[in-house]
Amino acid sequence: MKILYVTDLHGDKKKYRKILDVAIEKEIKVIVNGGDMLPKQCDRHSEQSFFINGFLDEYFEELKKQDITYLAMLGNDDLLAADEMFDNLCDRFENVCNIAGRKFSVNGYEFIGMNYILDHPFGCKDRVVTETHYIPQRQLSPVAGISNAVDYDRIYNWLEYSRTELPHMCDVLKKLPLPDDRQKAVYVMHMPPAGLRLGQLCYQDLDIGSVDIYEFLKEKQPLLSLHGHIHESPDTEKGKWINQIHQTTCIQTGQTELNDKYMVYAEIDLQEKKYERKVISVD
């Protein structure tokens, strides 16, 4: 079975349309979107709602017409306040599934989603968790916030809050549905695992992947794991887009920035275990 994997589109409509064009052209019937789906350089509370009820509604209709299954989840730049709206939209389409914290089967392969990340330097802290030995990055915003329906609940002492109040990644992972057959399991996790250079930053020599995710994949040994979050990682000097944890293949395609003339995706043959990273023009 072939799938297309894309992540971190951040509301870029040209990229959404291009990946659909590729699926139609190559006759691939499954697209997986790894998170950070909605616009972020805007008033997120209004624009993300508009994007879900406008563009994504029409997009999902077109996917339905083309008989394409779409497995997707929101990411850390997509507001928690948008979850219910996104879930309701997905529920209207038999071919679309919000896989965050859920399992969905296609042709015998099981896709399991997890969209939490470790702390980052930015002010919006939706879907942020911690782990035992994690050292938070230097914060770029003086005030942190977790979204509510109309604004953000502001947290003025984020460092203390992160140490005492945040859930741990290992506990989030324990709650995920179990696959029936690990050799046909695909985990879609917005955060990459540590130690594989899939979370390599550009502005400093640091791999910010999750140790808990690495240990989880090492223990579970699924067929495949799909990641995103750090756009530039595969194109840095030390970064990679594909690596292994024993028998598990881990992929992090990366992505170009918003409105770039190129986009990145992966073409994956699950049965043959063939993986290709593609960089193509969206024009």
Secondary structure, DSSP 4 states (H G I P E B T S, - for coil): -EEEEE---TT-HHHHHHHHHHHHHHT--EEEE-S--S--SS-HHHHHHHHIIIIIHHHHHHHHHTT-EEEE---TTS-GGGHHHHHHHHHT-TTEEE-BT-EEEETTEEEEEE--EE--SSSB-TTEEB-TT--PPPPSSSSEEEE-SSSEEEES-HHHHHHHTPPBHHHHHHTSPPPS-GGGEEEEESSPBTTSSSSB-SSSS-B--BHHHHHHHHHH--SEEEE-S-TTGGGSSS--SEEEETTEEEEE---PPTT-SEEEEEEEETTTTEEEEEEEE--
